[in-house]
Amino acid sequence: MISLVLVLGLVLSACGGGGSGSNGEAGTGTTGGNSSGGKTEAATELTVAYITFGNTPTDLQAVQDELSKLTKEKINATVKLLPIGIGAWNQQMNLMLTSNEKLDLIVTGSSPTLGYAPQVAKGQLLPLDDLLEQYGQGIKTAVGEEFVKASSIGGKIYAVPSIRDLALNYGVLIRKDLADKYGIDAAKINSIDALEDMMKIMKEKEPNMAVIAPGTAGASIAEYLYKLDKLGDGYGVLLNNGQDDLKVVNYYETQEYADLLKRIRGWYQAGYILKDAATNKESIADLIKAGRTAAYVANLKPGIEMQESRLVGTTIAKGEITEPVAKTETVTNIMWGIPRNATNPEASMKFLNLMYSDKDVINLIDWGIEGKHYVKTDQENVIKYADGVDANNSGYNPNTGWLFGNQFMSYTFEGDNPDIWKETDEFNKNATKSKALGFTFDSASVKTEYASVTNVLNQYRLGLETGTLDPDKTLPEFISKLKAAGIEKIVAEKQKQLDAWAAAK
């Protein structure tokens, strides 16, 4: 019997071919269906959590199934997509990370909502240096060494940025039909004063509609009008986009902030701002479609008008209020990390690598299923909606290509500039650079104060920055509670780290 088993084992081993052949070498990160000896390994299921800005697409399951077919063939893993609304993200992600719920890959970032620094301080994200070296060469090639290291905290990389617009400017996006109807030239809305003039005209003509809303649920009006380098989180900033010096200040107690809040309060009282802007959970697309608002303040980039026009279902025009600036936070505001409770970090990194190096994977995630959600045109890498499909009835139309991996591999949509990714690359390179570009704050030594300050901000910031709360009454209380929570200790620690970074540089 023993001899028979040994012979049978040799035969099976010969048939299996040692796990190589058409699938390539097992464990390289490009394939992985078989292990040595020919034994088929069970596919790893990867739970991938990311933010959304509207309802879950009705065809998400179909896209997920097609994606899993690709990833099972390439890395022997299937993918479970877990979209979470931006308004619920912070609370739900904190709960999932602290309860060790299954998570294999998550969106993270430098904003308080995405909470990259606190996640690192709490030990919730894995260091990626070794995983990147072994399974993430596609990421390193696509992103570039400088930007890969931009997220480093304590000398280790815990997340990698998506490839997209890595600089930003702020402005307003407005329904073009209404702008044309009332003689408003969107391109001339190039300052806060011009924005206010537009809102006055629009309110007179459309008294039953809010003129502006924040660009995303959970955001404010003021944050799209800042001229700061927030140094990752806003808890200690550089004024004037980091162009003057490396003096870290508490922005919330500056006269500049007080003046901005006072102005926004006046807009709210005049009926310009969406009344429930501080608590609204609806996406901007839903607000525009329902006729609740005519315009919104937002991050801008090349091609933003076409992207937003598809998203909201009507033509959008833009006005640029600030100049493009590149800061660490513009690189690190959208990144991908592997939670410490990931079941198979190697498989997580292999899938992440596909998002930066595999055109089939990224276009499936970005655009859905060819023939069902889109079709190719005669132009190379240009697509359009499939027959009978448009922005309003598509079962998969997330318009969040900037979120997933390497957007520069994504198809462009018919009507968009086919050279949009070339222009975006130039936009990144030509933007003004903050003097602190490349600095990332390590909040580990002030994590108690960080948590307390975050709680205070969550209590006051949106109300103040949407005009809902009266700054004359509430701002002094807000500043007092920030100080009691320890913001001055955070500012001092950030200044210390920034000075050390600058000296080393």
Secondary structure, 3 states (H helix, E strand, C coil): CHHHHHHHHHHHHHHHHHHCCCCCCCCCCCCCCECCCCCECCCEEEEEEEEECCCCCCCHHHHHHHHHHHHHHHHCEEEEEEEEEHHHHHHHHHHHHHCCCCCCEEEECCCCCCCHHHHHHCCCECCCHHHHHHHCHHHHHHHCHHHHHHHCECCECCCEECECCCCEEEEEEEEHHHHHHCCCCHHHCCCHHHHHHHHHHHHHHCCCCEEEEECCCCCCCHHHCCCEECCCCCCCEEEHHHCCCCCCECHHHCHHHHHHHHHHHHHHHCCCECCCCCCCCCCHHHHHHCCCEEEEEEEECCCHHHHHHHHHCCCEEEEECCCCEECHHHHHCCEEECECCCCCHHHHHHHHHHHHHCHHHHHHHHHCCECCCEEECCCCCEEEECCCCCCCCCCCCCCCCCCCCEHHHCCEECCCCCCHHHHHHHHHHHCEECCCCCCCCCCHHHHHHHHHHHHHHHHHHHHHHCCCCCHHHHHHHHHHHHHHHCHHHHHHHHHHHHHHHHHHC
